[in-house]
Amino acid sequence: MMNQALSGTLARWLTGPRVAGLPAPSAMPAPRLSFEFFPPRTEKLEEQLWACIRRLEPLAPRFVSVTYGAGGTTQERTHATVARLVSDTTLTPAAHLTCVGATRDEVDAVARRYWEAGVRHIVALRGDPPAGADRYEPHPGGYAQAEDLVRGLKRIGNFEISVGAYPEVHPAAVSAEADLDFLKRKIDAGATRAITQYFFDAEVYLRFLDRCLAAGINVPIVPGIMPVTNFASVQRFSAMCGASVPGWMGQLFEGLDEDAETRRMVAAVVAAEQVRLLQANGVDEFHFYTLNRPDLTFAIAHILGVRPKAAR
């Protein structure tokens, strides 16, 4: 009886489908990276942010972006963080700028302040509705959409401009086709790169690349990567922003609510597997949403072959 069981198991192992291994890291060049930070609200959070920046700075990312709250709620903190990145680090900052809650003149004034501070890269976004609003409404006299903001920025200076892209469709879009048309118009207005909303299924992103190419979009569509440690929080946020969370991810984090260390290890495995699969498919640039917590991002960068550079 035991021999039959072993024989059946062995037969299943030998006749089942084979899954080829991913290429060895040494077989592919290290990718280019960029990181996103958010401006601090308290002195303690500012210490956490700058510890994160100093931890990741030696990886020499292509740029680092700093977010901008709805309605300009973090405008001064964002500007202060970006200005300090210019003056106190070797990093190239990209400042987020949105259309929400401001006139064109007000947005233009912020952009000019960035230009005067030496910032040459803007992440131009429409922005989310302010707290309490059910849907986005253009500000009277403001930029209506990110497409308009891109054109306005180009009139102010020769900014490098990145825009957002949504592999699983923006939650406010009327259709996937309309959403892709919005992206194409932002590119045609002068954007040179798109950074995607985070996703967890590599196939979702790869199919999106196919659709972008078919639509005549040929700028880099950089995948946004979100290392996950708090699964419940990601579920809630994903429901609002239109990103799907695969069932298998829930199974991986099941039972770990009180086990932070194991959650971190699982998070590293999930994100590393995601980026390695994308890298094997030829993707050579990644944008990490760090949440101002550097360790997971640093570990994944190491797995991808990125090593700290000597201080300049």
C-alpha positions as CSV (number, residue, x, y, z in Angstrom):
1,M,0.0,0.0,0.0
2,M,2.8,2.4,0.9
3,N,4.7,1.6,-2.2
4,Q,1.6,2.3,-4.3
5,A,1.2,5.7,-2.7
6,L,4.8,6.5,-3.2
7,S,4.7,5.3,-6.8
8,G,1.6,7.5,-7.4
9,T,3.2,10.5,-5.9
10,L,6.4,10.0,-7.9
11,A,4.5,9.5,-11.1
12,R,2.6,12.8,-10.5
13,W,5.8,14.6,-9.8
14,L,7.4,13.3,-13.0
15,T,4.5,13.8,-15.3
16,G,3.2,17.2,-14.1
17,P,4.0,20.4,-15.9
18,R,7.5,21.9,-15.6
19,V,7.9,25.5,-14.6
20,A,11.1,27.1,-15.8
21,G,13.1,29.0,-13.2
22,L,13.6,32.7,-13.4
23,P,17.0,33.8,-14.9
24,A,19.8,34.2,-12.4
25,P,20.2,37.8,-11.2
26,S,23.6,37.9,-12.7
27,A,22.2,37.2,-16.1
28,M,20.4,40.6,-16.2
29,P,21.7,44.1,-15.6
30,A,20.5,45.8,-12.5
31,P,17.4,47.9,-13.2
32,R,16.9,51.6,-12.7
33,L,14.9,52.5,-9.6
34,S,12.9,55.4,-8.3
35,F,11.3,55.9,-4.9
36,E,8.2,57.7,-3.6
37,F,8.1,59.4,-0.2
38,F,5.4,61.4,1.5
39,P,6.0,64.6,3.4
40,P,6.0,64.4,7.2
41,R,3.2,65.7,9.4
42,T,5.1,65.6,12.7
43,E,8.6,66.0,14.0
44,K,8.8,62.2,14.7
45,L,7.6,61.4,11.2
46,E,10.1,63.8,9.7
47,E,12.9,61.9,11.5
48,Q,11.4,58.7,10.0
49,L,11.3,60.2,6.5
50,W,14.9,61.3,6.6
51,A,16.1,58.0,8.0
52,C,14.4,56.4,5.0
53,I,16.0,58.8,2.6
54,R,19.4,58.3,4.0
55,R,19.0,54.5,3.9
56,L,18.0,54.5,0.2
57,E,20.2,57.3,-1.1
58,P,23.3,55.1,-1.6
59,L,21.2,53.0,-4.1
60,A,21.5,56.1,-6.5
61,P,17.9,56.0,-7.7
62,R,17.0,57.8,-11.0
63,F,14.8,60.1,-9.0
64,V,12.7,60.3,-5.9
65,S,9.2,61.7,-5.8
66,V,7.4,63.5,-2.9
67,T,3.6,63.4,-2.8
68,Y,1.3,66.3,-2.5
69,G,-2.0,66.1,-0.6
70,A,-5.5,66.7,-2.0
71,G,-6.3,70.3,-2.3
72,G,-2.7,71.3,-1.6
73,T,-3.0,70.1,2.0
74,T,0.7,69.2,2.2
75,Q,2.0,71.9,-0.2
76,E,4.4,73.6,2.2
77,R,5.7,70.3,3.6
78,T,6.2,68.9,0.1
79,H,8.1,72.0,-1.0
80,A,10.3,72.0,2.1
81,T,11.1,68.3,1.7
82,V,11.9,68.8,-2.0
83,A,14.0,71.8,-1.3
84,R,16.0,69.9,1.3
85,L,16.5,67.0,-1.1
86,V,18.1,69.5,-3.6
87,S,20.3,71.1,-1.0
88,D,21.3,68.3,1.4
89,T,21.4,65.1,-0.7
90,T,22.8,63.7,-4.0
91,L,19.2,62.7,-5.0
92,T,17.2,64.1,-7.9
93,P,13.7,65.1,-6.6
94,A,10.5,65.0,-8.5
95,A,7.7,67.0,-6.9
96,H,4.1,65.9,-7.1
97,L,1.7,68.6,-8.3
98,T,-2.1,68.3,-8.7
99,C,-5.0,70.3,-10.2
100,V,-7.2,70.0,-7.1
101,G,-8.3,73.1,-5.1
102,A,-6.3,75.8,-6.8
103,T,-6.5,78.2,-9.7
104,R,-4.1,78.0,-12.7
105,D,-2.2,81.0,-11.3
106,E,-1.8,79.3,-7.9
107,V,-0.6,76.1,-9.5
108,D,1.8,78.0,-11.8
109,A,3.2,79.9,-8.8
110,V,4.0,76.6,-7.1
111,A,5.7,75.2,-10.2
112,R,7.8,78.4,-10.5
113,R,8.9,78.0,-6.9
114,Y,10.1,74.5,-7.7
115,W,11.9,75.7,-10.8
116,E,13.6,78.4,-8.8
117,A,14.6,75.8,-6.2
118,G,16.4,73.8,-8.9
119,V,13.6,71.1,-9.3
120,R,13.3,70.1,-13.0
121,H,11.0,67.0,-12.6
122,I,7.3,67.2,-11.8
123,V,4.9,64.3,-11.3
124,A,1.7,65.9,-12.8
125,L,-1.6,64.4,-11.5
126,R,-5.2,65.4,-11.6
127,G,-5.4,64.6,-7.9
128,D,-8.1,63.0,-5.7
129,P,-11.2,64.8,-4.6
130,P,-10.7,66.6,-1.3
131,A,-11.9,65.0,1.9
132,G,-15.7,64.9,2.1
133,A,-16.2,65.2,-1.7
134,D,-17.9,62.4,-3.5
135,R,-16.3,63.1,-6.9
136,Y,-13.7,65.3,-8.5
137,E,-14.8,68.7,-9.7
138,P,-12.4,71.1,-11.5
139,H,-11.6,74.2,-9.5
140,P,-13.1,77.4,-11.2
141,G,-10.2,78.9,-13.1
142,G,-8.0,75.8,-12.4
143,Y,-6.5,73.1,-14.6
144,A,-9.3,70.7,-15.4
145,Q,-7.3,67.6,-15.9
146,A,-3.7,66.3,-15.8
147,E,-3.4,66.8,-19.5
148,D,-4.0,70.6,-19.0
149,L,-1.6,70.7,-16.2
150,V,1.1,69.1,-18.3
151,R,0.7,71.8,-21.0
152,G,0.7,74.5,-18.3
153,L,4.0,73.2,-16.8
154,K,5.6,73.1,-20.2
155,R,4.8,76.8,-20.7
156,I,6.6,77.6,-17.4
157,G,9.8,75.6,-18.0
158,N,11.3,72.6,-19.7
159,F,10.3,70.3,-16.9
160,E,10.7,66.5,-17.2
161,I,7.1,65.4,-16.5
162,S,5.8,62.0,-15.3
163,V,2.1,61.2,-15.2
164,G,0.0,58.5,-13.6
165,A,-1.2,55.3,-15.4
166,Y,-3.8,52.7,-14.3
167,P,-3.3,49.1,-15.5
168,E,-6.6,48.2,-13.9
169,V,-8.4,51.4,-15.0
170,H,-8.8,54.6,-12.9
171,P,-11.9,54.1,-10.7
172,A,-13.5,57.3,-12.1
173,A,-13.0,56.3,-15.8
174,V,-16.1,55.5,-17.9
175,S,-14.2,52.7,-19.6
176,A,-10.8,51.2,-20.1
177,E,-10.6,52.7,-23.6
178,A,-11.4,56.2,-22.3
179,D,-8.8,55.8,-19.5
180,L,-6.2,54.8,-22.1
181,D,-7.2,57.8,-24.2
182,F,-6.6,60.1,-21.1
183,L,-3.1,58.6,-20.8
184,K,-2.3,59.1,-24.5
185,R,-3.4,62.8,-24.3
186,K,-1.2,63.4,-21.3
187,I,1.8,61.9,-23.2
188,D,0.9,64.0,-26.3
189,A,0.8,67.1,-24.1
190,G,4.4,66.6,-23.1
191,A,4.8,64.0,-20.5
192,T,7.9,61.8,-20.9
193,R,7.1,58.9,-18.6
194,A,4.1,57.2,-16.9
195,I,4.2,55.6,-13.5
196,T,1.5,53.0,-12.8
197,Q,-0.7,52.6,-9.8
198,Y,0.5,49.6,-7.9
199,F,-0.7,46.1,-8.9
200,F,0.1,42.6,-7.7
201,D,-0.4,40.4,-10.8
202,A,2.4,40.8,-13.3
203,E,0.1,39.7,-16.1
204,V,-2.1,42.7,-15.5
205,Y,0.8,45.1,-16.1
206,L,2.1,43.2,-19.1
207,R,-1.3,43.2,-20.8
208,F,-1.5,46.9,-20.1
209,L,1.8,47.4,-21.9
210,D,0.3,45.6,-24.9
211,R,-2.7,48.0,-24.9
212,C,-0.4,51.0,-24.5
213,L,1.7,50.0,-27.5
214,A,-1.4,49.4,-29.6
215,A,-2.7,52.9,-28.7
216,G,0.5,54.5,-30.0
217,I,2.0,55.2,-26.5
218,N,5.8,54.6,-26.6
219,V,7.2,56.3,-23.5
220,P,8.3,54.2,-20.6
221,I,5.4,52.9,-18.5
222,V,7.2,52.3,-15.2
223,P,5.6,49.7,-12.9
224,G,4.7,51.0,-9.4
225,I,5.6,48.5,-6.8
226,M,4.0,48.5,-3.3
227,P,5.7,46.2,-0.8
228,V,2.9,45.1,1.6
229,T,3.2,44.5,5.3
230,N,-0.3,45.5,6.4
231,F,-2.6,43.4,4.3
232,A,-5.9,44.7,5.8
233,S,-4.8,48.3,5.1
234,V,-3.9,47.5,1.5
235,Q,-7.3,45.8,1.0
236,R,-9.1,48.9,2.1
237,F,-7.0,51.3,0.0
238,S,-7.2,49.0,-3.0
239,A,-11.0,49.0,-2.9
240,M,-10.9,52.8,-3.3
241,C,-8.2,53.1,-6.0
242,G,-9.3,50.3,-8.2
243,A,-6.4,47.9,-7.7
244,S,-7.3,44.3,-7.3
245,V,-5.9,42.1,-4.5
246,P,-5.4,38.5,-5.6
247,G,-6.9,35.8,-3.3
248,W,-3.6,34.1,-3.0
249,M,-2.2,37.1,-1.3
250,G,-4.8,37.0,1.4
251,Q,-3.9,33.3,2.0
252,L,-0.2,34.2,2.4
253,F,-0.9,36.8,5.1
254,E,-3.7,34.8,6.8
255,G,-3.1,34.4,10.5
256,L,-0.3,36.9,10.7
257,D,-2.1,39.9,12.2
258,E,-0.1,39.7,15.4
259,D,3.1,38.6,13.8
260,A,4.9,41.6,12.3
261,E,8.2,39.9,11.7
262,T,6.7,37.1,9.6
263,R,4.5,39.6,7.7
264,R,7.7,41.4,6.7
265,M,9.3,38.2,5.5
266,V,6.2,37.3,3.5
267,A,6.0,40.8,2.1
268,A,9.6,40.6,0.9
269,V,9.0,37.3,-0.8
270,V,5.8,38.5,-2.6
271,A,7.4,41.8,-3.8
272,A,10.6,40.1,-4.8
273,E,8.8,37.4,-6.8
274,Q,6.7,40.2,-8.5
275,V,9.7,42.3,-9.6
276,R,11.8,39.3,-10.6
277,L,9.1,38.1,-12.9
278,L,8.7,41.5,-14.5
279,Q,12.5,41.8,-14.8
280,A,12.5,38.4,-16.6
281,N,10.0,39.9,-19.0
282,G,12.4,42.7,-19.9
283,V,11.2,45.4,-17.5
284,D,14.3,47.4,-16.4
285,E,12.8,50.2,-14.3
286,F,10.7,50.1,-11.1
287,H,9.1,52.8,-9.0
288,F,8.7,51.8,-5.3
289,Y,6.0,53.3,-3.0
290,T,8.1,53.2,0.1
291,L,5.5,54.5,2.6
292,N,8.7,56.1,4.2
293,R,9.8,52.6,5.3
294,P,13.0,51.7,3.6
295,D,14.0,48.2,4.6
296,L,11.7,46.2,2.3
297,T,12.6,48.4,-0.6
298,F,16.3,48.1,0.1
299,A,16.1,44.3,0.4
300,I,14.2,44.0,-2.9
301,A,16.6,46.3,-4.7
302,H,19.4,44.0,-3.4
303,I,17.7,41.0,-4.9
304,L,17.4,42.8,-8.2
305,G,21.1,43.4,-8.3
306,V,21.2,47.0,-7.2
307,R,24.0,47.8,-4.8
308,P,24.9,50.9,-2.8
309,K,27.2,53.4,-4.6
310,A,30.2,54.9,-3.0
311,A,29.6,58.3,-1.5
312,R,30.4,61.1,-4.0
